[in-house]
Structure formats: C-alpha cells, structure tokens
C-alpha cells in the first residue's frame, strides 16, 4: 500500500466504525415497514397503512426509495444489513468530503483532522433515516461543482441523474439549488470584480463554466420532477418550515439553545472565522461563503438540521 493511502484508509475506517451504531431511531422502523409494503405490493399500496389519523387517505411517501432500499438490506442481512448500509453511505459521504477538500488545499493531514472532528460533530445524526442520503447527495453536488470549476472534471454532467435519485429518496432535494445558485451568482460577481477591478478571487469560473452550471441547474430541476409526486417533492420543505404547528409541536424542529447545546454555535463561529482569515490572506471565495451561509442559517433554525452546518 502506498504510504500516502494509509491516513485516508484509517480515516475512512474510523468514520465507518463511528457509524456502526445500534438501530435505535424509531423512524427507521417506519421506513423499513413502508419499504416492506412497497416490496410486497410491487408498487404503492392504495391507502395509508401506519399513519392512523390519515388511514383513509391515499398512500403518500416521498421517501419511498429509501425505505425500499433499506428493506432490501434487511432482507439480505437482517438488522445488520441495515446498519451496514447506513455506515457505508456515511463513509462514502466522508470520502467525497475528503476528495472535495483536497481540490484546493492539497493538505491531506489537515483535511483528515478537520473532517474527523466534523464526523464526531455529526455523529448524532448517523441514523437510519433519509437524512444520510441528503448528506451524500449534497456533498457530491458541491464536489462536482468544485471539481468542474477548479479542474474541469466532467462529473457535473451526471448531476441531473443524481437529483432524480435524490428526489425519490428525500424531499430535501430543494437544497441542491443552494450550491448551484452560489456558483452562478457569486461566480458572476467574482468575474465582474476581477474584470473590472482586477481583484483576484480563488475559484472564479469562466463565463462558459457559469453557463454550463446554469444549464445543469435547469436540467437538474426538471430531472427532480421524475418522481411519483412531481413538483410537490421540490416544494415540500417550504410547507414544513412555514407551518407554525410543525415548528411548535415537533421538538427536533425547534432551534438549538446555547445553554443546552453549544457546539453548533461554536462550529458556525469557526466556519465564519475561517472566511475572515481567507480575506486577510487574499484567498477568499465568495462562492464558498455563499454556500456556507444558508446552511449555517438552516442548521441553527432547528435541531434536526444542525448537521448541515
């Protein structure tokens, strides 16, 4: 084994072990049962099965593909298969995060150290829920955009297919718009400032790259409509965060409080402080700042979303 591969190997092995937690989240059993019913019916049941107040309503499950895959893992290796699937998805996510971090900094040990701390910070959300797919898809989206601008890698062209999968696994698909918008809006601003005032920024896309990114955003949005619920999957999170009932009655949708949970605020401060350092060193990226800010805001808006920070 190449000695350079040893730190990444131990890093990924450690993340995998961190993700090997017992199945304790009760929502996982809901997803397993829904996956079982879809598997046995070879399609969607006609009526709701487990949501008692809505038992006569038409069956609706925008996370259907996650439940189905979870159940297939259960059929293969029982509960062990479910836990291994979760650990595999999380490990793949942190592999993508490592690849992304090495695009610009090229400092393997620093990247591993920071990502290891991040893994510990996020571990509370290493559960058998579709959130882990959100971690994977969002990381991959940002990596593909970074790799396209920095190294002209063509991974960006598979993103519409990725968004189609995402839209059938978790309604958080609407979050994919944030990194696209950041690269387009901040990319245009950086290009203007660079051309007008010769101010140099890291990660400044060409006008051609910005046009390609905009085209991929449009195609990605259209691809996300390929799901049983069409546009509703893309708009579902808006209904969640604008509903007073959900925000008042569901504990995990309440914002974290400093007296109870300090790490989200500390982590946010560290992230913002790192951008101040890049300004001093004249290596700032408005694109990455515009990506980070919405996720800090969303993460501090509800306990459920803290991992997004």
N, C-alpha and C positions, 0 to 999 in steps of 0.2 A: 504494500500500500504506500502510495506517495505520502511523505510526511506532512505535506500541506493538507491532505484529506483527513488527517487524524482529528484535528479540532472540530471540523464540521460533523464528523461521524459521532463524536462524543456529545456534541451539542444536540444533534437530532435524536440520538438515543436517549438523552436526558429529557428532552421535550416529550418523547414518546412515553417514557416512564411517568412523567408528571401527568400525562393524560390518561393513564391507566387507573382511573378512579372507579369506585363501585357505582353501579346504576342506582342512584337514589332520587333523581329528579322524577317526580310523578308524571310530568308531561311526556316523558319518554314512553311510558306505558300506553298513553293515549295514542301517540304516533305509531307504536307497534300494533295496537289493535286496529287502527284505521288502515294501516298497511296490510294487515291480515285480511280485512274485509275486501279491500280492493283486489288483493291477490286471489281470494276465493271467488269473488264475483267476476273476475277477469274484466273488471271495469268498475265504475262508481255505483254504489247502492242507490236506490231511488230516494230513500228518506234518511234523515239524520238518525244516527244509531246511539250515540252516547251523550249528546247534549240534551238533557231531559226537557228543559223549557222549550226547546225547538224541535221536539221529537217528530212533529208532523211536517216540518219544513223540508224542502228539497235538500239533498245532501250537498254540502259545500266544504271543500278542503283545499285551499290554495297551496298547501304544503304536501300535497298527495304523493309526490315523487319521493320526498324524503322518507315518509312513512313506509312506502313500498320498498325502498332500498334497505331501510332499517329492518324490515321484516324478513327480507331475503337473507340478510346477515344472520338473523336469528335462526332461520331455517338451516343455515349451514353449520353454525357453531353454538347455537343456543345463546344465552346471555353473553357468553364470552365473545361471540361473533359481533354482537352489538357494541361492546366496549372496544374491541379491536378496530372496528370500523371508525368509531369516534376518534380513537388515538391516531389512526392512520390519516384521517382528514386534518387533524390539528397539526400533526408532524409535517404533512405536505404544505400546510399554510406557512409554517415557520421556515421551511426550506425555501419557499418563494420569497418570504420576507428577507432571508439571508441573501438570496440572489439579487434582490432589489437593492439592498443596502450596499452591495459590492459594486454596483454600476458606477457610482461616482466616487466613493471614498476609498475603495480598494484596501481597506484595513480590516482583515479577517478577524483578528482577535478582538478589536474594539466592537465590531458588528456583533460578534457572538456574545460578548459580555452584555451589551445593551439589550439584545434580543432575549437573552436568558432572564434578565430582570423583567422584561416585558412578559415572558411566559409565566413567571411567578405571579405577576400582577393580574394576568388574565385567567389564571387557573380556576378561579371561582366559577368561570363560565365554560369550563371544559365539561360540558354535559351533552347528553344525547338528545339535543334539540336542533332545529334547523339553523340556529344561530352559528353553529360551527361551519355550515355551508356558506353563510354570509362572510365569515372570516376568510374563507378560502377564495371565494369569488371576488371579493373586494380587493384583497391583496393581489390577486392575479391581474385584475383590471389595472391597478396602479403600476404594477411591474411592467405590463405590456406597453403602457403609455410611456413610462420612463425609458424602457429599452428601445422603443421606436425613435424617440427624440435624441437620446444620447448615442445609440449605436446603430440606428436604422434597422433594428431587428423587426421582422415581419409578423411577430406574434399578434399584433393589433388586429390583423385580419381574421383571426378566429374568435374575436370577442363577441360578435353577434350570436354565434352558436353557444358561447358560454352564457350570454344573457338569456337565451331561450331556456337553457337548463335551470338557471337561477330563478327565472320567473315561475317555474313549475315546482321549485323546492321551497322558496321562501318569498313572501311579498316585500321583503326589503330590497327587491330589485331596483326600486326607485333611487336607491343610494348610488347606483352606478353613474348617475348623472353628475354627481359632485366632482369626481376626478376628471371626467371629460370636460365639464364646464371650466374647471380650473385651468386645464391646459389650453383651452380655447381663449378664455377671457384674459387670464394673466399672460398667456403666450403672446397675444396681440399687443397687450400693454408693454410687455418687455421689448418686443420687436420695435414698437413705436419709439420708446425711450432710447433704445440702442441706436436706431437710425437717426433720430432727431438730435439727441444729446451725446451720442457715443458712450452712453453709460452701459457698462458690461454687466450682464447677469449670467449666472450659471443656468444651464438647462433652458436655453431660448430656442424654441422651434422655428424653423423656416416657415414662410407663408404657405409653401406647398404642404408641409407637415401639418400645419394648422387646418388646412382644407381637408386633408385626409382624415384627421381626427374628427372634424365636424361631420364628415360623411359617415364615418364609423359610428358616431353617436346616433345619427338618424337611423341607420340600418339596425343598430342595437335596440333602439326603442321599438322599431317595427318588429324585430325578432322577439322581443319580450311579450308581444301580444299573442304569440303562439303558445297559448295555454288555455285550459278549459274556461277561464273567466275573463279573457280578453283584457281590456283596458283597466278593469277593476283591480287586477293584481297590482298594477303600477300605482294606482291611486289609493289603495287600501291603507297604507301607513298614515296618510293625511287625515283620514277619518279617525284613526286611533289617537293621534296626538292632539286633535282638536275636540275630542269628546271629553267633556267635564266628568262624566260618570266614570270612564276608564281611568282617567288621571287621578280621581279622588278615591276610588274604591280598590284599585289594584296596587298593592304595596310596592311591587317592583317597578312601577311606572312613576313612583314618587322620586324627586331628586335626592341625591346623596347629601348628607349633612356633615359639616366639618367635625362636629363633636362626636359623631358616630363612625365616620369613615373618611380619614384624612388623605389616603393615598391618591384618589382621583384628582384632588386639587393640587397635590404636590407634583404629580406626574404632569398635569397640564402646565404648571408653572415652569417645570423643567423644559418641556417642549417649546413653550414660548420664549424662554430664556435662550434656548439654543438658536433660535432665529435671530435674536438680538446679537449673539456672538457672530453669526454669519454676516450680519450687516457691518459690524466693526471690521471683520476680515475681508469685506467686499466680495463675499462669495454667496450672497443671498439669492434665493429663488422665490419670486412672488408666486410661482405656480405651486410649489410645495406648501407655502404659507396658506394659500387659498384652499388647498386640500385639507390641511390640518385644522383650520379654524372651525368649519362646520361640524367636524367630528368631535372636537372638544366641547362645542356647544351642545350637541346631541348627547354626548356622554355625561355631561353634568346635568342634563334635564331629567334623567331617570336612572334608577339603579340598574335596570335591565340593560341599559345601553353604555354603561361605563367602559366596557371592554373596547368600544370603538375608539376611545382616546388612544 
